[in-house]
Amino acid sequence: MDDLRQEILTEIRRSLAADLKLPGPVELHYELASDLEVDSMGALVLAVALEDRFRVNLVGIEASSVVTVEDLVGVVERAVRAGRAVP
Protein backbone atom coordinates (compact mmCIF):
# COMPACT_ATOMS: atom_id res chain seq x y z
CA MET A 1 0.00 0.00 0.00
CA ASP A 2 1.48 3.36 -0.94
CA ASP A 3 1.90 6.21 1.54
CA LEU A 4 -1.23 8.16 0.52
CA ARG A 5 -3.51 5.13 0.80
CA GLN A 6 -1.99 4.26 4.18
CA GLU A 7 -2.47 7.83 5.38
CA ILE A 8 -6.12 7.78 4.31
CA LEU A 9 -6.70 4.43 6.03
CA THR A 10 -5.06 5.77 9.19
CA GLU A 11 -7.38 8.79 9.17
CA ILE A 12 -10.44 6.57 8.64
CA ARG A 13 -9.38 4.45 11.60
CA ARG A 14 -8.74 7.55 13.71
CA SER A 15 -12.10 9.09 12.87
CA LEU A 16 -14.01 5.87 13.48
CA ALA A 17 -12.35 5.47 16.88
CA ALA A 18 -12.36 9.10 18.04
CA ASP A 19 -15.42 10.61 16.40
CA LEU A 20 -17.73 7.59 16.19
CA LYS A 21 -16.42 5.71 19.25
CA LEU A 22 -16.01 2.52 17.23
CA PRO A 23 -13.77 0.12 19.12
CA GLY A 24 -11.89 -2.64 17.40
CA PRO A 25 -9.97 -3.16 14.21
CA VAL A 26 -10.80 -1.58 10.86
CA GLU A 27 -9.61 -3.50 7.81
CA LEU A 28 -9.89 -2.64 4.12
CA HIS A 29 -12.36 -5.43 3.36
CA TYR A 30 -14.79 -4.40 6.12
CA GLU A 31 -18.15 -3.08 4.97
CA LEU A 32 -18.96 0.30 6.46
CA ALA A 33 -22.63 -0.41 7.14
CA SER A 34 -22.75 -4.10 7.99
CA ASP A 35 -19.34 -4.76 9.58
CA LEU A 36 -18.69 -1.38 11.20
CA GLU A 37 -22.33 -0.31 11.67
CA VAL A 38 -21.71 3.16 10.21
CA ASP A 39 -25.11 4.77 9.65
CA SER A 40 -25.87 7.83 7.51
CA MET A 41 -24.91 10.25 10.30
CA GLY A 42 -21.68 8.34 10.90
CA ALA A 43 -20.91 8.42 7.19
CA LEU A 44 -21.37 12.19 7.20
CA VAL A 45 -19.05 12.59 10.21
CA LEU A 46 -16.48 10.39 8.51
CA ALA A 47 -16.74 12.30 5.22
CA VAL A 48 -16.28 15.66 6.96
CA ALA A 49 -13.23 14.36 8.84
CA LEU A 50 -11.70 13.13 5.58
CA GLU A 51 -12.50 16.37 3.75
CA ASP A 52 -10.91 18.40 6.55
CA ARG A 53 -7.81 16.23 6.80
CA PHE A 54 -7.10 15.95 3.06
CA ARG A 55 -8.59 19.31 1.99
CA VAL A 56 -10.78 17.73 -0.68
CA ASN A 57 -14.43 18.00 -1.58
CA LEU A 58 -16.31 14.70 -1.52
CA VAL A 59 -19.66 16.23 -2.48
CA GLY A 60 -21.13 14.51 -5.48
CA ILE A 61 -19.59 11.13 -4.68
CA GLU A 62 -22.17 8.43 -5.25
CA ALA A 63 -22.65 7.02 -1.75
CA SER A 64 -23.88 3.70 -3.09
CA SER A 65 -20.48 3.14 -4.70
CA VAL A 66 -18.81 3.21 -1.27
CA VAL A 67 -19.48 -0.10 0.46
CA THR A 68 -16.15 -1.10 1.99
CA VAL A 69 -13.36 0.75 3.74
CA GLU A 70 -11.26 0.09 0.63
CA ASP A 71 -13.91 1.80 -1.55
CA LEU A 72 -13.73 4.86 0.72
CA VAL A 73 -9.93 4.90 0.61
CA GLY A 74 -10.14 4.81 -3.20
CA VAL A 75 -12.64 7.67 -3.39
CA VAL A 76 -10.51 9.91 -1.18
CA GLU A 77 -7.33 8.92 -3.00
CA ARG A 78 -8.84 9.80 -6.38
CA ALA A 79 -10.07 13.15 -5.02
CA VAL A 80 -6.63 13.99 -3.64
CA ARG A 81 -4.83 12.95 -6.83
CA ALA A 82 -7.34 14.85 -8.99
CA GLY A 83 -6.76 17.94 -6.91
CA ARG A 84 -10.39 18.42 -5.92
CA ALA A 85 -9.44 20.95 -3.31
CA VAL A 86 -11.93 22.59 -1.00
CA PRO A 87 -12.37 26.23 -2.05
Backbone atoms as SQL, in Angstrom:
CREATE TABLE atoms (id INTEGER PRIMARY KEY, chain TEXT, resi INTEGER, resn TEXT, atom TEXT, x REAL, y REAL, z REAL);
INSERT INTO atoms VALUES
  (1, 'A', 1, 'MET', 'N', 0.860, -1.175, 0.000),
  (2, 'A', 1, 'MET', 'CA', 0.000, 0.000, 0.000),
  (3, 'A', 1, 'MET', 'C', 0.902, 1.233, 0.000),
  (4, 'A', 2, 'ASP', 'N', 0.623, 2.172, -0.891),
  (5, 'A', 2, 'ASP', 'CA', 1.478, 3.356, -0.936),
  (6, 'A', 2, 'ASP', 'C', 1.160, 4.297, 0.229),
  (7, 'A', 3, 'ASP', 'N', 1.991, 5.308, 0.379),
  (8, 'A', 3, 'ASP', 'CA', 1.898, 6.207, 1.538),
  (9, 'A', 3, 'ASP', 'C', 0.561, 6.933, 1.625),
  (10, 'A', 4, 'LEU', 'N', 0.044, 7.428, 0.494),
  (11, 'A', 4, 'LEU', 'CA', -1.227, 8.155, 0.524),
  (12, 'A', 4, 'LEU', 'C', -2.361, 7.242, 0.971),
  (13, 'A', 5, 'ARG', 'N', -2.446, 6.062, 0.408),
  (14, 'A', 5, 'ARG', 'CA', -3.510, 5.126, 0.796),
  (15, 'A', 5, 'ARG', 'C', -3.404, 4.766, 2.279),
  (16, 'A', 6, 'GLN', 'N', -2.188, 4.574, 2.763),
  (17, 'A', 6, 'GLN', 'CA', -1.987, 4.259, 4.184),
  (18, 'A', 6, 'GLN', 'C', -2.410, 5.436, 5.060),
  (19, 'A', 7, 'GLU', 'N', -2.093, 6.636, 4.624),
  (20, 'A', 7, 'GLU', 'CA', -2.472, 7.835, 5.377),
  (21, 'A', 7, 'GLU', 'C', -3.989, 7.987, 5.439),
  (22, 'A', 8, 'ILE', 'N', -4.661, 7.704, 4.339),
  (23, 'A', 8, 'ILE', 'CA', -6.124, 7.778, 4.306),
  (24, 'A', 8, 'ILE', 'C', -6.720, 6.721, 5.230),
  (25, 'A', 9, 'LEU', 'N', -6.216, 5.503, 5.162),
  (26, 'A', 9, 'LEU', 'CA', -6.702, 4.434, 6.033),
  (27, 'A', 9, 'LEU', 'C', -6.482, 4.787, 7.501),
  (28, 'A', 10, 'THR', 'N', -5.349, 5.351, 7.813),
  (29, 'A', 10, 'THR', 'CA', -5.062, 5.766, 9.187),
  (30, 'A', 10, 'THR', 'C', -6.069, 6.808, 9.655),
  (31, 'A', 11, 'GLU', 'N', -6.404, 7.758, 8.796),
  (32, 'A', 11, 'GLU', 'CA', -7.382, 8.792, 9.167),
  (33, 'A', 11, 'GLU', 'C', -8.771, 8.192, 9.333),
  (34, 'A', 12, 'ILE', 'N', -9.144, 7.245, 8.490),
  (35, 'A', 12, 'ILE', 'CA', -10.435, 6.570, 8.641),
  (36, 'A', 12, 'ILE', 'C', -10.486, 5.864, 9.993),
  (37, 'A', 13, 'ARG', 'N', -9.435, 5.148, 10.312),
  (38, 'A', 13, 'ARG', 'CA', -9.379, 4.448, 11.602),
  (39, 'A', 13, 'ARG', 'C', -9.450, 5.431, 12.762),
  (40, 'A', 14, 'ARG', 'N', -8.737, 6.546, 12.658),
  (41, 'A', 14, 'ARG', 'CA', -8.742, 7.551, 13.711),
  (42, 'A', 14, 'ARG', 'C', -10.131, 8.135, 13.903),
  (43, 'A', 15, 'SER', 'N', -10.774, 8.488, 12.801),
  (44, 'A', 15, 'SER', 'CA', -12.100, 9.089, 12.874),
  (45, 'A', 15, 'SER', 'C', -13.133, 8.105, 13.420),
  (46, 'A', 16, 'LEU', 'N', -13.072, 6.867, 12.970),
  (47, 'A', 16, 'LEU', 'CA', -14.013, 5.871, 13.479),
  (48, 'A', 16, 'LEU', 'C', -13.848, 5.674, 14.980),
  (49, 'A', 17, 'ALA', 'N', -12.611, 5.669, 15.458),
  (50, 'A', 17, 'ALA', 'CA', -12.355, 5.466, 16.885),
  (51, 'A', 17, 'ALA', 'C', -12.686, 6.717, 17.700),
  (52, 'A', 18, 'ALA', 'N', -12.214, 7.870, 17.253),
  (53, 'A', 18, 'ALA', 'CA', -12.357, 9.097, 18.036),
  (54, 'A', 18, 'ALA', 'C', -13.731, 9.747, 17.883),
  (55, 'A', 19, 'ASP', 'N', -14.185, 9.879, 16.661),
  (56, 'A', 19, 'ASP', 'CA', -15.423, 10.610, 16.398),
  (57, 'A', 19, 'ASP', 'C', -16.666, 9.738, 16.556),
  (58, 'A', 20, 'LEU', 'N', -16.556, 8.477, 16.166),
  (59, 'A', 20, 'LEU', 'CA', -17.726, 7.591, 16.193),
  (60, 'A', 20, 'LEU', 'C', -17.650, 6.548, 17.307),
  (61, 'A', 21, 'LYS', 'N', -16.575, 6.610, 18.097),
  (62, 'A', 21, 'LYS', 'CA', -16.420, 5.710, 19.250),
  (63, 'A', 21, 'LYS', 'C', -16.540, 4.239, 18.864),
  (64, 'A', 22, 'LEU', 'N', -15.964, 3.894, 17.710),
  (65, 'A', 22, 'LEU', 'CA', -16.009, 2.522, 17.227),
  (66, 'A', 22, 'LEU', 'C', -14.766, 1.780, 17.699),
  (67, 'A', 23, 'PRO', 'N', -14.923, 0.875, 18.649),
  (68, 'A', 23, 'PRO', 'CA', -13.767, 0.118, 19.120),
  (69, 'A', 23, 'PRO', 'C', -13.443, -1.010, 18.145),
  (70, 'A', 24, 'GLY', 'N', -12.247, -1.465, 18.193),
  (71, 'A', 24, 'GLY', 'CA', -11.892, -2.637, 17.398),
  (72, 'A', 24, 'GLY', 'C', -11.172, -2.296, 16.121),
  (73, 'A', 25, 'PRO', 'N', -10.749, -3.344, 15.430),
  (74, 'A', 25, 'PRO', 'CA', -9.970, -3.164, 14.208),
  (75, 'A', 25, 'PRO', 'C', -10.824, -2.675, 13.038),
  (76, 'A', 26, 'VAL', 'N', -10.157, -2.039, 12.104),
  (77, 'A', 26, 'VAL', 'CA', -10.802, -1.583, 10.862),
  (78, 'A', 26, 'VAL', 'C', -9.899, -2.028, 9.725),
  (79, 'A', 27, 'GLU', 'N', -10.391, -2.961, 8.920),
  (80, 'A', 27, 'GLU', 'CA', -9.614, -3.499, 7.811),
  (81, 'A', 27, 'GLU', 'C', -10.236, -3.075, 6.481),
  (82, 'A', 28, 'LEU', 'N', -9.430, -3.097, 5.429),
  (83, 'A', 28, 'LEU', 'CA', -9.886, -2.635, 4.121),
  (84, 'A', 28, 'LEU', 'C', -11.123, -3.380, 3.628),
  (85, 'A', 29, 'HIS', 'N', -11.237, -4.652, 3.900),
  (86, 'A', 29, 'HIS', 'CA', -12.356, -5.433, 3.361),
  (87, 'A', 29, 'HIS', 'C', -13.647, -5.278, 4.182),
  (88, 'A', 30, 'TYR', 'N', -13.600, -4.572, 5.298),
  (89, 'A', 30, 'TYR', 'CA', -14.795, -4.401, 6.123),
  (90, 'A', 30, 'TYR', 'C', -15.807, -3.516, 5.405),
  (91, 'A', 31, 'GLU', 'N', -17.071, -3.905, 5.508),
  (92, 'A', 31, 'GLU', 'CA', -18.150, -3.075, 4.969),
  (93, 'A', 31, 'GLU', 'C', -18.523, -2.031, 6.008),
  (94, 'A', 32, 'LEU', 'N', -18.672, -0.798, 5.544),
  (95, 'A', 32, 'LEU', 'CA', -18.959, 0.297, 6.465),
  (96, 'A', 32, 'LEU', 'C', -20.276, 0.081, 7.210),
  (97, 'A', 33, 'ALA', 'N', -21.318, -0.279, 6.505),
  (98, 'A', 33, 'ALA', 'CA', -22.632, -0.411, 7.138),
  (99, 'A', 33, 'ALA', 'C', -22.769, -1.702, 7.929),
  (100, 'A', 34, 'SER', 'N', -22.466, -2.824, 7.317),
  (101, 'A', 34, 'SER', 'CA', -22.748, -4.097, 7.986),
  (102, 'A', 34, 'SER', 'C', -21.674, -4.500, 8.994),
  (103, 'A', 35, 'ASP', 'N', -20.405, -4.337, 8.665),
  (104, 'A', 35, 'ASP', 'CA', -19.342, -4.760, 9.578),
  (105, 'A', 35, 'ASP', 'C', -19.062, -3.715, 10.664),
  (106, 'A', 36, 'LEU', 'N', -19.060, -2.445, 10.273),
  (107, 'A', 36, 'LEU', 'CA', -18.688, -1.385, 11.205),
  (108, 'A', 36, 'LEU', 'C', -19.900, -0.626, 11.757),
  (109, 'A', 37, 'GLU', 'N', -21.078, -0.922, 11.231),
  (110, 'A', 37, 'GLU', 'CA', -22.325, -0.307, 11.671),
  (111, 'A', 37, 'GLU', 'C', -22.308, 1.221, 11.571),
  (112, 'A', 38, 'VAL', 'N', -21.729, 1.724, 10.476),
  (113, 'A', 38, 'VAL', 'CA', -21.708, 3.157, 10.213),
  (114, 'A', 38, 'VAL', 'C', -23.033, 3.516, 9.542),
  (115, 'A', 39, 'ASP', 'N', -23.830, 4.344, 10.207),
  (116, 'A', 39, 'ASP', 'CA', -25.110, 4.773, 9.648),
  (117, 'A', 39, 'ASP', 'C', -24.903, 6.051, 8.836),
  (118, 'A', 40, 'SER', 'N', -25.984, 6.644, 8.368),
  (119, 'A', 40, 'SER', 'CA', -25.868, 7.830, 7.514),
  (120, 'A', 40, 'SER', 'C', -25.225, 9.001, 8.251),
  (121, 'A', 41, 'MET', 'N', -25.535, 9.170, 9.527),
  (122, 'A', 41, 'MET', 'CA', -24.913, 10.247, 10.301),
  (123, 'A', 41, 'MET', 'C', -23.417, 9.960, 10.491),
  (124, 'A', 42, 'GLY', 'N', -23.085, 8.720, 10.766),
  (125, 'A', 42, 'GLY', 'CA', -21.683, 8.343, 10.900),
  (126, 'A', 42, 'GLY', 'C', -20.913, 8.541, 9.611),
  (127, 'A', 43, 'ALA', 'N', -21.560, 8.231, 8.493),
  (128, 'A', 43, 'ALA', 'CA', -20.913, 8.420, 7.190),
  (129, 'A', 43, 'ALA', 'C', -20.636, 9.901, 6.943),
  (130, 'A', 44, 'LEU', 'N', -21.556, 10.753, 7.357),
  (131, 'A', 44, 'LEU', 'CA', -21.370, 12.193, 7.203),
  (132, 'A', 44, 'LEU', 'C', -20.204, 12.677, 8.067),
  (133, 'A', 45, 'VAL', 'N', -20.149, 12.224, 9.310),
  (134, 'A', 45, 'VAL', 'CA', -19.051, 12.591, 10.207),
  (135, 'A', 45, 'VAL', 'C', -17.718, 12.138, 9.619),
  (136, 'A', 46, 'LEU', 'N', -17.687, 10.934, 9.109),
  (137, 'A', 46, 'LEU', 'CA', -16.477, 10.386, 8.507),
  (138, 'A', 46, 'LEU', 'C', -16.070, 11.187, 7.272),
  (139, 'A', 47, 'ALA', 'N', -17.037, 11.521, 6.427),
  (140, 'A', 47, 'ALA', 'CA', -16.743, 12.297, 5.216),
  (141, 'A', 47, 'ALA', 'C', -16.182, 13.674, 5.563),
  (142, 'A', 48, 'VAL', 'N', -16.759, 14.331, 6.555),
  (143, 'A', 48, 'VAL', 'CA', -16.275, 15.659, 6.960),
  (144, 'A', 48, 'VAL', 'C', -14.848, 15.561, 7.500),
  (145, 'A', 49, 'ALA', 'N', -14.585, 14.543, 8.303),
  (146, 'A', 49, 'ALA', 'CA', -13.228, 14.356, 8.835),
  (147, 'A', 49, 'ALA', 'C', -12.224, 14.159, 7.700),
  (148, 'A', 50, 'LEU', 'N', -12.596, 13.371, 6.706),
  (149, 'A', 50, 'LEU', 'CA', -11.696, 13.126, 5.580),
  (150, 'A', 50, 'LEU', 'C', -11.523, 14.378, 4.726),
  (151, 'A', 51, 'GLU', 'N', -12.605, 15.115, 4.509),
  (152, 'A', 51, 'GLU', 'CA', -12.504, 16.371, 3.754),
  (153, 'A', 51, 'GLU', 'C', -11.589, 17.359, 4.471),
  (154, 'A', 52, 'ASP', 'N', -11.748, 17.475, 5.779),
  (155, 'A', 52, 'ASP', 'CA', -10.911, 18.397, 6.551),
  (156, 'A', 52, 'ASP', 'C', -9.447, 17.987, 6.526),
  (157, 'A', 53, 'ARG', 'N', -9.189, 16.715, 6.714),
  (158, 'A', 53, 'ARG', 'CA', -7.810, 16.231, 6.798),
  (159, 'A', 53, 'ARG', 'C', -7.084, 16.339, 5.463),
  (160, 'A', 54, 'PHE', 'N', -7.766, 15.999, 4.372),
  (161, 'A', 54, 'PHE', 'CA', -7.102, 15.954, 3.061),
  (162, 'A', 54, 'PHE', 'C', -7.433, 17.147, 2.176),
  (163, 'A', 55, 'ARG', 'N', -8.244, 18.076, 2.713),
  (164, 'A', 55, 'ARG', 'CA', -8.594, 19.307, 1.992),
  (165, 'A', 55, 'ARG', 'C', -9.161, 19.018, 0.602),
  (166, 'A', 56, 'VAL', 'N', -10.106, 18.077, 0.560),
  (167, 'A', 56, 'VAL', 'CA', -10.778, 17.727, -0.684),
  (168, 'A', 56, 'VAL', 'C', -12.277, 17.879, -0.491),
  (169, 'A', 57, 'ASN', 'N', -12.982, 17.895, -1.593),
  (170, 'A', 57, 'ASN', 'CA', -14.429, 18.004, -1.577),
  (171, 'A', 57, 'ASN', 'C', -14.998, 16.666, -2.049),
  (172, 'A', 58, 'LEU', 'N', -15.734, 15.997, -1.167),
  (173, 'A', 58, 'LEU', 'CA', -16.308, 14.701, -1.520),
  (174, 'A', 58, 'LEU', 'C', -17.772, 14.818, -1.928),
  (175, 'A', 59, 'VAL', 'N', -18.286, 16.024, -2.039),
  (176, 'A', 59, 'VAL', 'CA', -19.658, 16.230, -2.477),
  (177, 'A', 59, 'VAL', 'C', -19.796, 15.709, -3.896),
  (178, 'A', 60, 'GLY', 'N', -20.889, 15.035, -4.158),
  (179, 'A', 60, 'GLY', 'CA', -21.131, 14.505, -5.483),
  (180, 'A', 60, 'GLY', 'C', -20.656, 13.074, -5.650),
  (181, 'A', 61, 'ILE', 'N', -20.004, 12.532, -4.633),
  (182, 'A', 61, 'ILE', 'CA', -19.586, 11.134, -4.679),
  (183, 'A', 61, 'ILE', 'C', -20.828, 10.280, -4.488),
  (184, 'A', 62, 'GLU', 'N', -21.021, 9.326, -5.347),
  (185, 'A', 62, 'GLU', 'CA', -22.171, 8.433, -5.246),
  (186, 'A', 62, 'GLU', 'C', -21.994, 7.529, -4.041),
  (187, 'A', 63, 'ALA', 'N', -22.785, 7.768, -3.008),
  (188, 'A', 63, 'ALA', 'CA', -22.650, 7.023, -1.751),
  (189, 'A', 63, 'ALA', 'C', -22.817, 5.522, -1.947),
  (190, 'A', 64, 'SER', 'N', -23.651, 5.129, -2.881),
  (191, 'A', 64, 'SER', 'CA', -23.884, 3.698, -3.092),
  (192, 'A', 64, 'SER', 'C', -22.650, 2.985, -3.647),
  (193, 'A', 65, 'SER', 'N', -21.704, 3.749, -4.175),
  (194, 'A', 65, 'SER', 'CA', -20.483, 3.138, -4.701),
  (195, 'A', 65, 'SER', 'C', -19.461, 2.874, -3.593),
  (196, 'A', 66, 'VAL', 'N', -19.722, 3.398, -2.397),
  (197, 'A', 66, 'VAL', 'CA', -18.813, 3.213, -1.270),
  (198, 'A', 66, 'VAL', 'C', -19.430, 2.208, -0.308),
  (199, 'A', 67, 'VAL', 'N', -18.961, 0.975, -0.387),
  (200, 'A', 67, 'VAL', 'CA', -19.483, -0.103, 0.456),
  (201, 'A', 67, 'VAL', 'C', -18.455, -0.498, 1.507),
  (202, 'A', 68, 'THR', 'N', -17.211, -0.643, 1.081),
  (203, 'A', 68, 'THR', 'CA', -16.154, -1.098, 1.987),
  (204, 'A', 68, 'THR', 'C', -15.217, 0.046, 2.360),
  (205, 'A', 69, 'VAL', 'N', -14.393, -0.211, 3.356),
  (206, 'A', 69, 'VAL', 'CA', -13.365, 0.752, 3.737),
  (207, 'A', 69, 'VAL', 'C', -12.444, 0.991, 2.546),
  (208, 'A', 70, 'GLU', 'N', -12.130, -0.055, 1.804),
  (209, 'A', 70, 'GLU', 'CA', -11.264, 0.089, 0.627),
  (210, 'A', 70, 'GLU', 'C', -11.902, 1.000, -0.425),
  (211, 'A', 71, 'ASP', 'N', -13.214, 0.898, -0.619),
  (212, 'A', 71, 'ASP', 'CA', -13.913, 1.799, -1.547),
  (213, 'A', 71, 'ASP', 'C', -13.725, 3.252, -1.115),
  (214, 'A', 72, 'LEU', 'N', -13.863, 3.495, 0.194),
  (215, 'A', 72, 'LEU', 'CA', -13.727, 4.857, 0.715),
  (216, 'A', 72, 'LEU', 'C', -12.302, 5.366, 0.544),
  (217, 'A', 73, 'VAL', 'N', -11.335, 4.517, 0.818),
  (218, 'A', 73, 'VAL', 'CA', -9.933, 4.900, 0.606),
  (219, 'A', 73, 'VAL', 'C', -9.736, 5.297, -0.856),
  (220, 'A', 74, 'GLY', 'N', -10.286, 4.521, -1.776),
  (221, 'A', 74, 'GLY', 'CA', -10.139, 4.811, -3.202),
  (222, 'A', 74, 'GLY', 'C', -10.775, 6.124, -3.611),
  (223, 'A', 75, 'VAL', 'N', -11.948, 6.412, -3.071),
  (224, 'A', 75, 'VAL', 'CA', -12.637, 7.672, -3.393),
  (225, 'A', 75, 'VAL', 'C', -11.809, 8.864, -2.928),
  (226, 'A', 76, 'VAL', 'N', -11.316, 8.797, -1.704),
  (227, 'A', 76, 'VAL', 'CA', -10.514, 9.907, -1.175),
  (228, 'A', 76, 'VAL', 'C', -9.200, 10.018, -1.942),
  (229, 'A', 77, 'GLU', 'N', -8.584, 8.900, -2.242),
  (230, 'A', 77, 'GLU', 'CA', -7.328, 8.917, -2.996),
  (231, 'A', 77, 'GLU', 'C', -7.524, 9.576, -4.368),
  (232, 'A', 78, 'ARG', 'N', -8.581, 9.200, -5.056),
  (233, 'A', 78, 'ARG', 'CA', -8.843, 9.802, -6.380),
  (234, 'A', 78, 'ARG', 'C', -9.092, 11.301, -6.256),
  (235, 'A', 79, 'ALA', 'N', -9.808, 11.717, -5.226),
  (236, 'A', 79, 'ALA', 'CA', -10.071, 13.151, -5.024),
  (237, 'A', 79, 'ALA', 'C', -8.774, 13.910, -4.759),
  (238, 'A', 80, 'VAL', 'N', -7.908, 13.337, -3.929),
  (239, 'A', 80, 'VAL', 'CA', -6.625, 13.989, -3.638),
  (240, 'A', 80, 'VAL', 'C', -5.782, 14.068, -4.903),
  (241, 'A', 81, 'ARG', 'N', -5.673, 12.973, -5.627),
  (242, 'A', 81, 'ARG', 'CA', -4.832, 12.953, -6.828),
  (243, 'A', 81, 'ARG', 'C', -5.400, 13.830, -7.951),
  (244, 'A', 82, 'ALA', 'N', -6.719, 13.988, -7.978),
  (245, 'A', 82, 'ALA', 'CA', -7.339, 14.848, -8.990),
  (246, 'A', 82, 'ALA', 'C', -7.270, 16.315, -8.591),
  (247, 'A', 83, 'GLY', 'N', -6.867, 16.561, -7.358),
  (248, 'A', 83, 'GLY', 'CA', -6.758, 17.939, -6.906),
  (249, 'A', 83, 'GLY', 'C', -8.078, 18.615, -6.654),
  (250, 'A', 84, 'ARG', 'N', -9.081, 17.839, -6.218),
  (251, 'A', 84, 'ARG', 'CA', -10.393, 18.423, -5.918),
  (252, 'A', 84, 'ARG', 'C', -10.351, 19.126, -4.575),
  (253, 'A', 85, 'ALA', 'N', -9.635, 20.216, -4.550),
  (254, 'A', 85, 'ALA', 'CA', -9.440, 20.947, -3.305),
  (255, 'A', 85, 'ALA', 'C', -10.704, 21.668, -2.871),
  (256, 'A', 86, 'VAL', 'N', -10.834, 21.816, -1.569),
  (257, 'A', 86, 'VAL', 'CA', -11.932, 22.590, -1.002),
  (258, 'A', 86, 'VAL', 'C', -11.630, 24.046, -1.267),
  (259, 'A', 87, 'PRO', 'N', -12.626, 24.788, -1.765),
  (260, 'A', 87, 'PRO', 'CA', -12.371, 26.226, -2.046),
  (261, 'A', 87, 'PRO', 'C', -12.094, 27.023, -0.790);
